[in-house]
Amino acid sequence: METRQSQDRSKVYLITIIIVLLIMNGFFIYHYVNTDKELTSTTEELTEVEDARNEIDSILKETMAQVEELKGQTLGMDSLLVEKTKEIQAKAAEIELLLKDRKKLGVAREELEKLRYYVKKYQSEIAALTEKNEKLQKQNKEIQETLNQERGKTENLTMKTIALENKVNLGKKLSLTSLNVLGINKRSSGRETETSRSNRVDLMKIQFKLDLNYVADLGAKKFYLRIIGPGGTTLSNESLGGGTFNVGSEEFLYTMVHEIDFDNTGQDVTFYYDKGSEWEEGNYKAEIYADGFLVGSQDIRLR
């Protein structure tokens, strides 16, 4: 009887132990499962955070690369690019702070989604502005080409006009039918005797006859005489009527000037020049200028 009771007590202890072990095992299993879930959740969150940071980094790099590519290529857009880039950088920094707090991971997801949308909108705006800018540049180029063409036409017309004016001016250039340069010995009686001996020359006589020219302007015209001596210098003395005049952009000395009323009748013009001292031996040249042109020249040698 006692043996049976002892066996029954053993069974009760055994069952109790089994029940306790089952409860403990259930607790451990529950704790393990929950811990595993927490670890899995934490790992997923860490992965999500890392992915989010990588995406932010990629967005920033892509945006900066686009800014550098467009900078300086689009008129008036550099300031806009800088402004938009700062906004993206500020938004990225805000998300970075949210990612550091696991409790704000949901908010960080929402802000990252907003950043994706903002970047796409920004890229669309830049693309539209770039296209518009390219069209404006193309239009400017076409306008510039048109202006260059018109400028070329104007320059050609100007050159033709200048060429025509030059032809007209050349047509107006007077010419001589005769030019004589004589050494004159003037006797006390007033009679003039031609001579080529330097010690007998009192003055130089230059006479010429104008050719007819129906293009030249009528009216007062000045004829400048240059007598160039044996040494190559122009005989010019202000007290004897000398001075300076221009031929084109160059300035020359002249010996004498004589003004006539040109009437296109083949007029005769005569210069008398007394240098006031003895004439040297050698070659002399007389040049006649009118309206900025050399219209005739003649040499004479005094012995």
Secondary structure, DSSP 8 states (H G I E B T S, - for coil): -HHHHHHHHHHHHHHHHHHHHHHHHHHHHHHHHHHHHHHHHHHHHHHHHHHHHHHHHHHHHHHHHHHHHHTTTSTT-HHHHHHHHHHHHHHHHHHHHHHTSGGGHHHHHHHHHHHHHHHHHHHHHHHHHHHHHHHHHHHHHHHHHHHHHHHHHHHHHHHHHHHHHHHHHHHH---EEEEEEEEEEE-TTS-EEE---GGG--EEEEEEEE---SSS--EEEEEEEEEE-TTS-B---GGGT-EEEEETTEEEEESEEEEEEE-SS--EEEEEE--SS---SEEEEEEEEETTEEEEEEEEEE-
